[in-house]
Amino acid sequence: MSAFFTIVTVSYKHAWSLTKTARSVFRQRDADFEYVIVDGDSADGTYELTEFWKQAGLVDRSTHDPDTGVYDAMNNALDLAQGQYVCFMNSGDVFAADDVLARAKAFLENGQHDGCMGWGQLGDNVWASWQTGEGFKMASLGFCHQALFVRTDLLRANRFDTRKHKTDSDTLQLGRFYENGADIPIVPEVWAIRGAEPGISANLEKTRTSILDTLTSEYSGLNSEAGSAIIEFRRKCTHVSEILDLLRGGDETVRTHLAYTVLDTLFQKQSATLSAEQVRTLRAACKSVLGTDWEDAENRLLDAQIKRTGLIAEQRRSKADLKAEIKTFAEQEDTRMARIEVPASREVYPAYQIGLTSFPARISTLHFVIRSLIKQSAKPDSIHLFLGRDEIPNANWLPSQLRAFEASGLKLHFLDATRHQYDKFTHTEHFDAQMPYVIVDDDVIYQPYSMERLLSAHGKYPNTVIGNRCHMMQFGADGSIAPYGDWTREARTPEPSFNLVPTGAGGVLYPPGFFADGPVIDTAEILRHAPYADDMWLKFNALDKGIPTFATELSSGSEWYHRYTPTMRAGTLMAENVELGLNDIQIGQCAAWLTERQPNWRDLIKDQEMERV
C-alpha cells in the first residue's frame, strides 16, 4: 500500500541545509509518509548524504541528475512520488512542529479534499493565507508552498511551468488548480518555516519579469503597463491611481482578482506608505467590485489577521518568557562569578585554542559560555566562533554582550554557509591546526578549571585525545559494537583507552596536527557516514590514527560542567540521534568506514584489554 504523503526535497549544492530539512522530516510523529530527494547533480556531498539516509532506511528514493532549475526538479520528483498527496519541503525549509503531517492527514483522510494549505513563516513574518481561488495567479496572497499538500494525480496533470524566467510557477499552478475547481481549503496554522537561504524569488528583477509574464498571458485584459502597475502596487503600494482605474473599469476577472490582491496588500507592511484617504478609496473600490462577496471576503481576511496577530503575540510572549529566564540566569551567574576567584594556574601549559559554533536559537545565551571559557584558570590563546551567514549574516546580528568578548580573544568567523556542528573543526584555515585544539559546545557553562584539567592530562599524554566527559564503548561476544544505549556513561580508566569516547559537551582536547588534513575534515566523507554525530566521527578518526582517549577526573558524575544555558534544548540532536536510532546507524557507518581502511582496528582494543588483564 502506498504512503499517504510523499515529502519531496529538491536541492542543488545545499547539502548542509539539506541535513536540517531532513531532520525536520524524520521527526514527524505518527505520520504515514515516504521521503524523496531530487538533487541536481551536486558535487558538494549531497549524494553521499542521501546514500547515508537510504542505507538507514530514512529516504525511500532519490535522483542525482542535472536539471534545468527548481521547477524542473519538482516535476521530476512527481514521477517518483507514490504517496496520495505531495508536499515540497525544499532544502533549508522545515516543518513548524513534529506533528504537522499527522494534522494534515487528519484533515485529508476522509478523501473529500484535493489538498489543504497551512500557513508558513519566515522570521517574524507569517503568511496568513485566507483566500482560496484563481486569484492566486495575480498575487500569492500569503501562499507558502512548503505548507501545501496536493493530490499527486492532480499535480501530475498540472505540472510546474519550467521556463527559465519563471519564479512564480508554484503560485501560477495553485491559481490554475482553483480555476479548474480544485477543493484545497486553508488550515489556519503555521505548518512550515522557510529557510533563511534566498530562493529564486529573491531575485526581484527576475521575479518581476516572471510575474509580468503571468499577468499578461493569464489575463487577456491586462497589458504590460497595467501588469507593471499591479506589481509595483503589490511591492511598494505605488501607482494607486492606475490600480483604481483598473478596479473601476475593464475586464471583470481582472477587477475581481485585483480586488482580492488589493485587500490583502492593505494588510501588508508596505501599506504603511498609503494615506488614510487612499486606504478608504481603495477599500471602497474593492467593495464595489466584490458586491455580495464583499462581506465574506472581509470576514475571512479579518479572521485570518486576528489569528495571525494572536499567533505572533503568543510567539512574542514566549520570547519575553525566555528573555526573563535569561535575565534571572544572568543574575545568578553574576552572583556566582562575584563569589569565586579563579586564580591563574601555576603550571605552565602550552598555548591552545578553543573552537565552537552556534545558531540563532542559542545565540542570545552564548555569551555565558564564552565568559566561562575566558575565565578559565588556564586561559586560551584564542576562541574561534564559527557562524554561517545563511543563519547569522554578520556581527551586527550578534548580542552586544557576545561581541564585547572580541577584546578578550574571541575571534568571529562568518562562513558562506553553515556546516552545523562540523563548523567547529573543518575550517582549518582559520585556526592553527598544529596547536592543541579544544572543541566545546555552545550550551554549557564550563567549570573554571575545565581547560586546565585537559591541558594537565595533555602534558602527561601528549599524543592522546583528552576528554572531560567520556563514555565507554561496549562490544558483543562477536566483536560487534553494542547499541549506544548500552554504553557506560561518564566513564574513565587509569590510562588512555581506545574504548573511551569523548563528548564535546565536556570539552575535548585534540593533539596538535589532528585536524591538519585527511578524512577527519573531508565533508563528503562526513556526510556519507556521520552527518549528525561529530563526536562519533572524531572518535573513529582517532582510532584510524591510532590515538587513544584519556578521561580526566571530571568524567565521573557531573563535575565536567557547571550548568546548561536556558536555550540548551533548542535544536538539540538528541531526538534524531537517540529516539530515531541515528547514533547506532552512524556508529555502524563509521565502523564500516574504519574497517575498510584498517580491517584489524578492533585489535587495538583487544590488545589493550589483554594488557590490563
Buried (B, 14 or more C-beta within 10 A) or exposed (E): EEBBBBBBBBBBBBBBBBBBBBBBBBBBEEBBBBBBBBBBEBEBBBBBBBBBBBBBEBBBBBBBEEBEBBBBBBBBBBEBBEBBBBBBBBBBBBBBBBBBBBBBBEBBEEEEBBBBBBBBBBEEBBBBBBBBBBBBBBBBBBBBBBBBBBBBEBBEEBBBBBEEEBBBBBBBBBBBBBBEEBEBEBBBBBBBBBBBBEBBBEEEEBBBBBBBBBBBEBBEEBEEEBBBBBBBBBBEBBBBEBBBBBBEEBBEBBBBBBBBBBBBBBBEEBBEEBEEEBBEBBBEBBBEBBEEEBEEBBEBBEEBBEBBEEBBEEBEEEEEEBEEBBEEBBEEBEEEBEEEEBEEBEEEBEEBBBBBBBBBBBBBBBBBBBBBBBBBBBBBBBBBBBBBBBBBEEEEEBEEBBBBBBEBBBBBBBBEBBBBBBBBBBBBEBBBBEBBBBBBBBBBBBBBBBBBBBBBBBEEBEBBBBBBBBBBBBBEEEEEBEEBEEBEEBBBBEEBBBBBBBBBBBBBBBBBBBBEEEBBBBBBBBBBBBBBBBBBBBBBBBBBBEBBBBBBEBBBEEBBBBBBBBBBEBBEBEEBBBEBBBBBBBBBBBBEBBEEEBEEBBEBBEEBEEEEE
